[in-house]
Amino acid sequence: MTRTIVFLMTLMFVLPSDGSSQAVPSLGHRIRIKQVDGTVLTGRLVTLSPETIQLWISSDDLAEVPVARIEVLETSLGRHRKFGKYFALTVVAASVVGGTIYGLTKSPCTETGWFACMFEPESRGEAVAWGLAGGAIIGLPLGVIIGSKVREERWNRGALPAPTEPRLTIRPVIGGRVGFAGSVRVGGL
Protein backbone atom coordinates (compact mmCIF):
# COMPACT_ATOMS: atom_id res chain seq x y z
CA MET A 1 0.00 0.00 0.00
CA THR A 2 2.79 2.48 0.84
CA ARG A 3 4.48 1.83 -2.53
CA THR A 4 1.27 2.76 -4.30
CA ILE A 5 0.96 5.97 -2.33
CA VAL A 6 4.61 6.87 -2.96
CA PHE A 7 4.12 6.14 -6.69
CA LEU A 8 0.97 8.27 -6.89
CA MET A 9 2.59 11.13 -4.96
CA THR A 10 5.59 11.00 -7.31
CA LEU A 11 3.28 11.15 -10.34
CA MET A 12 1.46 14.11 -8.84
CA PHE A 13 4.71 16.11 -8.61
CA VAL A 14 6.25 14.94 -11.91
CA LEU A 15 3.28 15.26 -14.27
CA PRO A 16 2.42 18.77 -15.50
CA SER A 17 -0.55 20.58 -14.07
CA ASP A 18 -3.42 21.30 -16.45
CA GLY A 19 -4.64 24.38 -14.60
CA SER A 20 -7.87 22.80 -13.41
CA SER A 21 -8.21 25.38 -10.63
CA GLN A 22 -9.02 28.06 -13.20
CA ALA A 23 -12.60 29.24 -13.07
CA VAL A 24 -14.95 29.28 -16.03
CA PRO A 25 -15.97 32.92 -16.67
CA SER A 26 -19.49 34.07 -15.78
CA LEU A 27 -21.98 35.64 -18.17
CA GLY A 28 -21.37 39.36 -18.64
CA HIS A 29 -17.65 39.21 -17.80
CA ARG A 30 -15.16 40.84 -20.13
CA ILE A 31 -13.13 38.09 -21.79
CA ARG A 32 -10.36 37.78 -24.35
CA ILE A 33 -10.16 34.76 -26.64
CA LYS A 34 -6.99 33.82 -28.51
CA GLN A 35 -7.87 31.41 -31.28
CA VAL A 36 -5.66 28.70 -32.77
CA ASP A 37 -5.21 30.73 -35.99
CA GLY A 38 -3.90 33.75 -34.00
CA THR A 39 -7.08 35.83 -34.06
CA VAL A 40 -7.80 37.66 -30.78
CA LEU A 41 -11.35 38.64 -29.82
CA THR A 42 -12.24 40.78 -26.79
CA GLY A 43 -15.76 41.41 -25.55
CA ARG A 44 -18.50 40.57 -23.03
CA LEU A 45 -19.53 36.93 -22.57
CA VAL A 46 -23.10 36.30 -23.77
CA THR A 47 -23.46 32.51 -23.82
CA LEU A 48 -21.19 29.68 -22.84
CA SER A 49 -21.67 26.06 -23.83
CA PRO A 50 -19.34 23.08 -24.24
CA GLU A 51 -19.42 23.62 -28.03
CA THR A 52 -19.41 27.41 -28.54
CA ILE A 53 -18.85 30.73 -26.82
CA GLN A 54 -20.68 33.88 -27.87
CA LEU A 55 -19.47 37.35 -26.98
CA TRP A 56 -20.37 40.95 -27.74
CA ILE A 57 -17.46 42.54 -29.55
CA SER A 58 -19.20 45.91 -29.87
CA SER A 59 -22.74 47.23 -29.46
CA ASP A 60 -23.85 45.69 -32.76
CA ASP A 61 -21.35 42.86 -33.33
CA LEU A 62 -21.87 39.38 -31.85
CA ALA A 63 -19.16 36.74 -32.39
CA GLU A 64 -19.56 33.00 -31.98
CA VAL A 65 -16.39 30.97 -31.48
CA PRO A 66 -16.25 27.16 -31.41
CA VAL A 67 -14.53 25.94 -28.22
CA ALA A 68 -12.36 23.61 -30.33
CA ARG A 69 -10.75 26.68 -32.00
CA ILE A 70 -9.88 28.43 -28.73
CA GLU A 71 -6.25 28.33 -27.65
CA VAL A 72 -6.47 30.63 -24.60
CA LEU A 73 -9.45 32.09 -22.74
CA GLU A 74 -8.74 34.98 -20.36
CA THR A 75 -10.99 37.00 -18.06
CA SER A 76 -10.40 40.66 -17.29
CA LEU A 77 -9.23 41.66 -13.81
CA GLY A 78 -9.99 45.29 -14.59
CA ARG A 79 -7.92 48.28 -15.60
CA HIS A 80 -5.04 49.20 -13.30
CA ARG A 81 -2.55 52.05 -13.21
CA LYS A 82 1.09 51.37 -13.99
CA PHE A 83 2.46 54.70 -12.74
CA GLY A 84 6.11 53.67 -12.44
CA LYS A 85 6.24 52.12 -15.89
CA TYR A 86 4.72 55.06 -17.75
CA PHE A 87 6.50 57.67 -15.63
CA ALA A 88 9.87 56.09 -16.44
CA LEU A 89 9.05 55.63 -20.14
CA THR A 90 7.97 59.27 -20.47
CA VAL A 91 11.05 60.67 -18.72
CA VAL A 92 13.41 58.47 -20.77
CA ALA A 93 11.65 59.32 -24.05
CA ALA A 94 11.70 63.07 -23.32
CA SER A 95 15.36 62.84 -22.33
CA VAL A 96 16.33 61.00 -25.52
CA VAL A 97 14.38 63.45 -27.70
CA GLY A 98 15.95 66.43 -25.91
CA GLY A 99 19.46 65.01 -26.25
CA THR A 100 18.96 64.19 -29.92
CA ILE A 101 17.51 67.58 -30.83
CA TYR A 102 20.11 69.62 -28.92
CA GLY A 103 22.95 67.43 -30.17
CA LEU A 104 21.88 67.79 -33.81
CA THR A 105 21.17 71.51 -33.67
CA LYS A 106 24.24 72.59 -31.65
CA SER A 107 26.26 75.26 -33.38
CA PRO A 108 29.38 77.04 -32.13
CA CYS A 109 28.83 80.19 -30.09
CA THR A 110 29.56 83.30 -32.15
CA GLU A 111 28.63 85.89 -29.54
CA THR A 112 31.25 88.19 -28.11
CA GLY A 113 31.96 88.67 -24.45
CA TRP A 114 32.78 86.27 -21.66
CA PHE A 115 29.19 85.95 -20.36
CA ALA A 116 27.52 85.31 -23.76
CA CYS A 117 28.98 81.82 -24.27
CA MET A 118 29.33 80.86 -20.61
CA PHE A 119 26.34 78.49 -20.62
CA GLU A 120 26.89 77.07 -24.10
CA PRO A 121 28.23 73.55 -24.52
CA GLU A 122 31.71 73.36 -26.01
CA SER A 123 31.28 70.11 -27.95
CA ARG A 124 28.54 68.07 -29.57
CA GLY A 125 28.84 65.43 -26.83
CA GLU A 126 28.35 68.06 -24.16
CA ALA A 127 25.33 69.37 -26.11
CA VAL A 128 23.81 65.88 -26.12
CA ALA A 129 24.36 65.63 -22.34
CA TRP A 130 22.71 69.03 -21.78
CA GLY A 131 19.81 67.95 -24.02
CA LEU A 132 19.41 64.70 -22.07
CA ALA A 133 19.26 66.62 -18.80
CA GLY A 134 16.86 69.24 -20.19
CA GLY A 135 14.62 66.57 -21.68
CA ALA A 136 14.54 64.71 -18.36
CA ILE A 137 13.53 67.90 -16.55
CA ILE A 138 10.71 68.49 -19.04
CA GLY A 139 9.78 64.78 -18.88
CA LEU A 140 9.27 64.77 -15.08
CA PRO A 141 5.93 66.61 -14.99
CA LEU A 142 4.83 64.91 -18.22
CA GLY A 143 5.69 61.55 -16.65
CA VAL A 144 3.59 62.34 -13.60
CA ILE A 145 0.61 63.27 -15.77
CA ILE A 146 0.89 60.33 -18.17
CA GLY A 147 1.73 57.84 -15.41
CA SER A 148 -1.34 58.82 -13.41
CA LYS A 149 -3.73 58.79 -16.39
CA VAL A 150 -2.79 55.66 -18.39
CA ARG A 151 -4.36 52.37 -17.32
CA GLU A 152 -3.72 48.84 -18.57
CA GLU A 153 -6.11 45.95 -18.52
CA ARG A 154 -4.88 42.90 -16.63
CA TRP A 155 -5.96 39.42 -17.64
CA ASN A 156 -6.28 36.10 -15.81
CA ARG A 157 -6.32 32.82 -17.65
CA GLY A 158 -9.72 31.13 -17.41
CA ALA A 159 -10.91 27.60 -17.97
CA LEU A 160 -12.86 26.50 -21.00
CA PRO A 161 -16.23 24.80 -20.50
CA ALA A 162 -16.06 21.04 -20.09
CA PRO A 163 -16.01 19.17 -23.40
CA THR A 164 -18.95 16.99 -24.35
CA GLU A 165 -16.88 14.03 -25.46
CA PRO A 166 -13.71 12.35 -24.20
CA ARG A 167 -10.53 13.69 -25.74
CA LEU A 168 -6.77 13.76 -25.33
CA THR A 169 -4.81 16.84 -26.32
CA ILE A 170 -1.17 17.87 -26.32
CA ARG A 171 -0.66 21.49 -25.29
CA PRO A 172 1.89 23.79 -23.65
CA VAL A 173 1.74 24.07 -19.89
CA ILE A 174 3.20 26.47 -17.35
CA GLY A 175 6.98 26.50 -17.54
CA GLY A 176 7.24 26.14 -21.32
CA ARG A 177 6.96 22.36 -21.31
CA VAL A 178 4.60 20.21 -23.33
CA GLY A 179 1.99 18.19 -21.48
CA PHE A 180 -1.00 15.99 -22.06
CA ALA A 181 -4.49 16.95 -21.03
CA GLY A 182 -7.33 14.53 -21.11
CA SER A 183 -10.99 14.56 -20.29
CA VAL A 184 -13.49 11.80 -19.77
CA ARG A 185 -17.23 12.31 -19.62
CA VAL A 186 -18.95 10.47 -16.79
CA GLY A 187 -22.71 10.22 -16.53
CA GLY A 188 -25.57 10.40 -18.96
CA LEU A 189 -26.20 14.15 -19.10
N, C-alpha and C positions, 0 to 999 in steps of 0.2 A: 504494500500500500504506500509506503513512504517513497519508493522509487517512482511510482506513478505521480505522486504529488510533486516530487523534485523535477520530473520530466515536464509536467504541465507548467510549473512555475518557470522553468527555463524557456519553454516555448513562448510564454507570455512576455518575457523580456527580450527575446531574440526576434520574434516576428514583428513586422512593422504594424503600427497602429493605423486604423482606417479612419480615425476621427469620428467615431460613432457618438461622441458626446456633443457634437454640434447640433444645434436646434434647427428644426425646419422653420422657415420664416412664417409669420402670421399674415393674414390678409390685410392689405393696406400698408404694409411696411415697404420702405424704399429698398429695392434690391438691384443688384448688378449681375448680369449673366454674361459669362465669357463662353462662347460657343466653340466647338471643336474646330471650325473653320477660321477662328480668330475674330469673328464679329463680337462686339460688346454692346449689350443693350442695358440701359438703366431706366428704371421707372417704378411705379407702384404696383404691387402684387394684387391681381384681381381674382384669379382662380388658381388652384394648385391641385393637381391630380397626379397619380403615378405615371401617367402618359405624357401630359402637357402642362405647361405653365403659361398663364396669360398675364400680361402686365401692360399698364398704361404708360406709353412712352411720352406722350403729350396729351393735351386736352382732347384731341380728336384722333389719336393714333393708338390702336390696340394691337399688340404683338402677341403671337402664340408661338411658343418654342417647344418642340418635342424634348422631353427629358433626356432621351438618348443622345441628343446633339449638344447637351450642356457639359462643358468641361469643368467650370467653377461657378458656384452660386454664392454670392456674398450679400450680406445684409448691412445696411448703413447704421453706423453708430452715432451719426450726427456730424455736424460741421464744428470743427474746433480750431481755435487760433494756434498758429505756430509763430509766435512773436519773434523768438530768437532766430529762427531760420530766415524769415523775411527781413528782419532788421539787419542781420549780417549780410545777406545778399544785396540789399539796397546800398549799404555803406560801401561794400567792396565794389559794386558796379559804378557808383558815383565816383569813387576814388580812381578806378581804372579810366573812366571817361575823362576826368579832370587831368590826370597825368598824361594821357594820350593827347588831348587837345593842347595843353600848355607845352608839352614837349615838341609837338609838330609846329606850333605857331611861334615859338621862341625866336626872337631876333636880337642881335646885339644892341646894347644900349648906345644911342647916339646923342644923348643929352649931355650938356656940359655942366660942370659943377660936381662937387663931391657928394652932395645929398641926392642928386637926381638919379644916380644909378646904384645907390646904396642897397636898395631892396630888390634889385634885379639879379636873377641867377646868372652865374658866369659861364655855365656850360649847358649843353642840352640835357645831360644827365641830372644836373641840379634842377633844371626846369621841370623835368619829369617828376622828381621828388617833391617839388613845391606843388605841382599839379595834383599829385597823389594826396598830399596833406590837405590841400584846399578842397578837393573832391570829397574826402572823408568828412571834413567839417560840414560841407553842404549836405552830405548823405546822412548825417546823424538825425536831424529833425525829419527828413524824408523817411528814414528807416523806422522811426517811432510811429509815424503816421501809417505807413504801409504795413508794418508789422502788427499794428493794432487793428487794422481793418480787414486784412486778408484772412479768409478761413478756408480750411481744407476739409473735405469729407473723409472720414475714416471708415474702413470697411472691415467686417468680420466674416470669415468664411462660414457659410451655412450648409446644412445637410440637404440633400435632395430628397424628395418623397420616396418612400419605399417602392421598389419595383414590383410589378405584378407577376413576374415570372422569375424562376431561378436563373442566375447568371454568374459568370466568373469573369472578372475584368483585370487587366494589368494596367496600373496607373502609378504616377509618381506620388510619393508620400513625403511627409516632413523629413527634412534632412537631405533631400536630393536623391534618395534611393528609389528603386522601383519595387513595388509590392503588389501583392494579389489582394483583391477584394472580392468577396463572394456574398451572395445572398440566396436564401432558401425561403420559399413561401410555405408557411405552416397554417393549416386551417382551410376551411372551405369558402371564406369570404373574400 
